[in-house]
Amino acid sequence: MLTLEQLNQELFKGGFAWQAESGEIPKYHPKLSSGLHSNTMYNIGAATADVRLRREMAKAMAKMIVEKVSPRYPDIDWLVCPGYSSVQLVAEVARLIGAKHSGFTDKTGNGSMACRFNIKPGEKVLPFDDAITTGRATSLSLSAIMHVQPDVVLIGDCYCVVSYKEEPERLPNVPVSPLIRPDGVELYHKESCLLCEAGSLAIAPKINGNWNRLLAQT
């Protein structure tokens, strides 16, 4: 099993992570799904297509969950993530930790999320995400679960592969436990983005070949 440092290196080597060189202004920088601009981006959804990397991420996530959660909650019923980009990773982690089910909440047309699977009263749900910035998607996912079944047991922490922030503002009462918390991350609101002010163009990395544009700068 790879160490966390090796896993991080593999994500960069495999073209699944990008960060601008320190002190340099890149031609392009990512607009994250949270709406924030950054000098750093991890494309974990794309990384899960690499079977070897997905297994390594799953093993590392399972190890962390077993160490931190299993002593308090030996039987986890659900592992649930927002959106479907990492559904394969979630299913693999669920299998490794012995959870009974895995699932995902999906977007609705009004900016919220919907839980379309049947959670029973008293079942224990562990929230999971691939990458967290503000925590908005995870917060919406938790709200969708509670709307469908208010009598679930939400297990405290949210586990994720990458967290760009130590304390995501949309998850004020939910501790975040990431595998990777990268160094040197800069995050900006659109109105005050220093990269934009310096002439760099913000692009949505997951559409129109924009991810390749980011990688071509390294």
Secondary structure, DSSP 4 states (H G I P E B T S, - for coil): ---HHHHHHHHHHTTSEEEPPTT---SEEEB-TTS-EESEEE-HHHHTTSHHHHHHHHHHHHHHHHHHTTTT-S---EEEEESSTTHHHHHHHHHHHT-SEEEEEEE-TTS-EE--S-PPTT-EEEEEEEEESS-HHHHHHHHHHHHH-TT-EE-S-EEEEEES-SS-TT-TTS-EEEEE--TT--EE-GGG-HHHHTTPEEE-TTSTTHHHHHHTT-
